[in-house]
Amino acid sequence: MDNYSQALRALKRQKLAVERTLGARSNEECVVASRWVGAWQKLVQARLDRNLAAQAAPSRYGDRAGRLLH
C-alpha cells in the first residue's frame, strides 16, 4: 500500500471517528468516541513523524547532499 492510500485511509477513519463523536447519543458515548479520536490521531501522527525521520536520516552509503560515501 502506497503512502497516498495509507493517508487516505487514515483521513477516512479520522472523519468517521469525529462523526461518531458528534453524533453520540449520551455523554458516555461521546467521551469514549473522543478518546478513540485522540488515540487514533496520536497513532497517525507518530507514524508520520517516524516516516519523516526515516526520510531525513542519511543512508549508510550517502550523505544528506546525495553524495556517495565509499
TIVO-2410 file (N, C-alpha, C; in nm, 3 decimals):
# residues 70
REC num residu      c1      c2      c3 atome chaine
REC   1      M   0.085  -0.118   0.000     N      A
REC   1      M   0.000   0.000   0.000    CA      A
REC   1      M   0.090   0.124   0.000     C      A
REC   2      D   0.065   0.214  -0.093     N      A
REC   2      D   0.149   0.333  -0.103    CA      A
REC   2      D   0.108   0.437   0.001     C      A
REC   3      N   0.191   0.541   0.011     N      A
REC   3      N   0.168   0.644   0.113    CA      A
REC   3      N   0.036   0.717   0.093     C      A
REC   4      Y  -0.002   0.740  -0.033     N      A
REC   4      Y  -0.127   0.810  -0.060    CA      A
REC   4      Y  -0.246   0.729  -0.009     C      A
REC   5      S  -0.246   0.599  -0.036     N      A
REC   5      S  -0.355   0.513   0.010    CA      A
REC   5      S  -0.361   0.507   0.162     C      A
REC   6      Q  -0.245   0.500   0.226     N      A
REC   6      Q  -0.241   0.497   0.372    CA      A
REC   6      Q  -0.293   0.627   0.431     C      A
REC   7      A  -0.256   0.739   0.373     N      A
REC   7      A  -0.303   0.869   0.422    CA      A
REC   7      A  -0.452   0.884   0.401     C      A
REC   8      L  -0.501   0.840   0.287     N      A
REC   8      L  -0.644   0.848   0.259    CA      A
REC   8      L  -0.723   0.762   0.357     C      A
REC   9      R  -0.675   0.643   0.384     N      A
REC   9      R  -0.742   0.555   0.480    CA      A
REC   9      R  -0.743   0.617   0.620     C      A
REC  10      A  -0.630   0.676   0.660     N      A
REC  10      A  -0.623   0.739   0.792    CA      A
REC  10      A  -0.719   0.857   0.803     C      A
REC  11      L  -0.730   0.937   0.697     N      A
REC  11      L  -0.822   1.050   0.699    CA      A
REC  11      L  -0.968   1.005   0.704     C      A
REC  12      K  -1.001   0.898   0.631     N      A
REC  12      K  -1.137   0.846   0.635    CA      A
REC  12      K  -1.173   0.794   0.774     C      A
REC  13      R  -1.081   0.725   0.836     N      A
REC  13      R  -1.106   0.674   0.972    CA      A
REC  13      R  -1.119   0.788   1.071     C      A
REC  14      Q  -1.038   0.892   1.054     N      A
REC  14      Q  -1.048   1.008   1.142    CA      A
REC  14      Q  -1.182   1.076   1.125     C      A
REC  15      K  -1.229   1.089   1.003     N      A
REC  15      K  -1.359   1.150   0.975    CA      A
REC  15      K  -1.471   1.070   1.041     C      A
REC  16      L  -1.466   0.939   1.027     N      A
REC  16      L  -1.568   0.855   1.090    CA      A
REC  16      L  -1.566   0.869   1.242     C      A
REC  17      A  -1.448   0.878   1.298     N      A
REC  17      A  -1.437   0.892   1.443    CA      A
REC  17      A  -1.497   1.025   1.491     C      A
REC  18      V  -1.471   1.131   1.418     N      A
REC  18      V  -1.525   1.262   1.454    CA      A
REC  18      V  -1.677   1.261   1.439     C      A
REC  19      E  -1.727   1.200   1.332     N      A
REC  19      E  -1.872   1.190   1.313    CA      A
REC  19      E  -1.937   1.111   1.426     C      A
REC  20      R  -1.870   1.006   1.468     N      A
REC  20      R  -1.922   0.925   1.578    CA      A
REC  20      R  -1.925   1.006   1.708     C      A
REC  21      T  -1.825   1.090   1.728     N      A
REC  21      T  -1.823   1.174   1.847    CA      A
REC  21      T  -1.935   1.277   1.843     C      A
REC  22      L  -1.952   1.341   1.728     N      A
REC  22      L  -2.055   1.445   1.716    CA      A
REC  22      L  -2.196   1.387   1.722     C      A
REC  23      G  -2.213   1.263   1.677     N      A
REC  23      G  -2.345   1.202   1.676    CA      A
REC  23      G  -2.375   1.117   1.798     C      A
REC  24      A  -2.294   1.128   1.901     N      A
REC  24      A  -2.314   1.046   2.020    CA      A
REC  24      A  -2.446   1.081   2.088     C      A
REC  25      R  -2.515   0.977   2.136     N      A
REC  25      R  -2.645   0.996   2.200    CA      A
REC  25      R  -2.634   1.027   2.348     C      A
REC  26      S  -2.524   0.988   2.408     N      A
REC  26      S  -2.507   1.013   2.551    CA      A
REC  26      S  -2.369   1.071   2.577     C      A
REC  27      N  -2.353   1.125   2.695     N      A
REC  27      N  -2.226   1.183   2.734    CA      A
REC  27      N  -2.117   1.076   2.739     C      A
REC  28      E  -2.151   0.958   2.790     N      A
REC  28      E  -2.053   0.850   2.800    CA      A
REC  28      E  -2.007   0.804   2.661     C      A
REC  29      E  -2.102   0.794   2.569     N      A
REC  29      E  -2.068   0.755   2.434    CA      A
REC  29      E  -1.978   0.860   2.368     C      A
REC  30      C  -2.004   0.985   2.396     N      A
REC  30      C  -1.922   1.093   2.342    CA      A
REC  30      C  -1.780   1.087   2.397     C      A
REC  31      V  -1.767   1.060   2.527     N      A
REC  31      V  -1.635   1.051   2.590    CA      A
REC  31      V  -1.555   0.936   2.530     C      A
REC  32      V  -1.619   0.820   2.514     N      A
REC  32      V  -1.550   0.704   2.458    CA      A
REC  32      V  -1.506   0.733   2.314     C      A
REC  33      A  -1.596   0.792   2.236     N      A
REC  33      A  -1.563   0.822   2.097    CA      A
REC  33      A  -1.451   0.926   2.088     C      A
REC  34      S  -1.454   1.026   2.175     N      A
REC  34      S  -1.349   1.129   2.169    CA      A
REC  34      S  -1.214   1.072   2.212     C      A
REC  35      R  -1.213   0.977   2.303     N      A
REC  35      R  -1.088   0.910   2.340    CA      A
REC  35      R  -1.033   0.832   2.221     C      A
REC  36      W  -1.123   0.766   2.148     N      A
REC  36      W  -1.081   0.691   2.031    CA      A
REC  36      W  -1.022   0.785   1.927     C      A
REC  37      V  -1.084   0.901   1.907     N      A
REC  37      V  -1.033   1.000   1.813    CA      A
REC  37      V  -0.893   1.043   1.854     C      A
REC  38      G  -0.874   1.072   1.982     N      A
REC  38      G  -0.742   1.115   2.030    CA      A
REC  38      G  -0.636   1.008   2.013     C      A
REC  39      A  -0.673   0.883   2.043     N      A
REC  39      A  -0.578   0.773   2.028    CA      A
REC  39      A  -0.541   0.751   1.882     C      A
REC  40      W  -0.640   0.759   1.795     N      A
REC  40      W  -0.614   0.741   1.651    CA      A
REC  40      W  -0.524   0.853   1.598     C      A
REC  41      Q  -0.551   0.975   1.642     N      A
REC  41      Q  -0.470   1.089   1.597    CA      A
REC  41      Q  -0.325   1.073   1.643     C      A
REC  42      K  -0.304   1.028   1.766     N      A
REC  42      K  -0.168   1.007   1.816    CA      A
REC  42      K  -0.096   0.899   1.736     C      A
REC  43      L  -0.168   0.791   1.704     N      A
REC  43      L  -0.108   0.684   1.627    CA      A
REC  43      L  -0.067   0.731   1.488     C      A
REC  44      V  -0.155   0.802   1.421     N      A
REC  44      V  -0.125   0.852   1.286    CA      A
REC  44      V  -0.011   0.953   1.291     C      A
REC  45      Q  -0.011   1.042   1.388     N      A
REC  45      Q   0.096   1.141   1.400    CA      A
REC  45      Q   0.231   1.075   1.427     C      A
REC  46      A   0.231   0.974   1.512     N      A
REC  46      A   0.356   0.902   1.541    CA      A
REC  46      A   0.410   0.835   1.414     C      A
REC  47      R   0.320   0.777   1.335     N      A
REC  47      R   0.363   0.713   1.210    CA      A
REC  47      R   0.417   0.816   1.112     C      A
REC  48      L   0.351   0.931   1.102     N      A
REC  48      L   0.400   1.037   1.014    CA      A
REC  48      L   0.537   1.087   1.059     C      A
REC  49      D   0.554   1.106   1.189     N      A
REC  49      D   0.683   1.150   1.242    CA      A
REC  49      D   0.792   1.048   1.214     C      A
REC  50      R   0.759   0.920   1.230     N      A
REC  50      R   0.856   0.814   1.205    CA      A
REC  50      R   0.896   0.810   1.057     C      A
REC  51      N   0.798   0.824   0.968     N      A
REC  51      N   0.828   0.826   0.825    CA      A
REC  51      N   0.913   0.946   0.787     C      A
REC  52      L   0.883   1.061   0.845     N      A
REC  52      L   0.960   1.181   0.817    CA      A
REC  52      L   1.104   1.166   0.866     C      A
REC  53      A   1.122   1.108   0.985     N      A
REC  53      A   1.256   1.087   1.038    CA      A
REC  53      A   1.334   0.989   0.952     C      A
REC  54      A   1.267   0.888   0.902     N      A
REC  54      A   1.336   0.789   0.817    CA      A
REC  54      A   1.380   0.852   0.686     C      A
REC  55      Q   1.301   0.942   0.632     N      A
REC  55      Q   1.339   1.008   0.508    CA      A
REC  55      Q   1.452   1.108   0.530     C      A
REC  56      A   1.457   1.169   0.647     N      A
REC  56      A   1.559   1.270   0.674    CA      A
REC  56      A   1.692   1.207   0.715     C      A
REC  57      A   1.689   1.083   0.761     N      A
REC  57      A   1.811   1.017   0.807    CA      A
REC  57      A   1.901   0.985   0.688     C      A
REC  58      P   2.029   1.011   0.701     N      A
REC  58      P   2.119   0.978   0.591    CA      A
REC  58      P   2.133   0.826   0.578     C      A
REC  59      S   2.155   0.780   0.459     N      A
REC  59      S   2.174   0.637   0.438    CA      A
REC  59      S   2.315   0.597   0.479     C      A
REC  60      R   2.336   0.469   0.484     N      A
REC  60      R   2.469   0.419   0.521    CA      A
REC  60      R   2.573   0.452   0.414     C      A
REC  61      Y   2.527   0.471   0.290     N      A
REC  61      Y   2.620   0.487   0.180    CA      A
REC  61      Y   2.620   0.627   0.120     C      A
REC  62      G   2.545   0.718   0.180     N      A
REC  62      G   2.543   0.853   0.126    CA      A
REC  62      G   2.516   0.955   0.233     C      A
REC  63      D   2.549   1.079   0.204     N      A
REC  63      D   2.521   1.187   0.298    CA      A
REC  63      D   2.393   1.259   0.257     C      A
REC  64      R   2.356   1.364   0.330     N      A
REC  64      R   2.232   1.436   0.303    CA      A
REC  64      R   2.233   1.507   0.167     C      A
REC  65      A   2.349   1.537   0.116     N      A
REC  65      A   2.360   1.603  -0.013    CA      A
REC  65      A   2.348   1.505  -0.129     C      A
REC  66      G   2.339   1.375  -0.098     N      A
REC  66      G   2.324   1.275  -0.202    CA      A
REC  66      G   2.454   1.220  -0.257     C      A
REC  67      R   2.566   1.262  -0.197     N      A
REC  67      R   2.696   1.211  -0.241    CA      A
REC  67      R   2.721   1.074  -0.181     C      A
REC  68      L   2.778   0.986  -0.263     N      A
REC  68      L   2.809   0.852  -0.216    CA      A
REC  68      L   2.934   0.856  -0.128     C      A
REC  69      L   2.934   0.778  -0.024     N      A
REC  69      L   3.048   0.771   0.069    CA      A
REC  69      L   3.112   0.633   0.060     C      A
REC  70      H   3.208   0.621  -0.030     N      A
REC  70      H   3.279   0.493  -0.046    CA      A
REC  70      H   3.420   0.506  -0.001     C      A
***
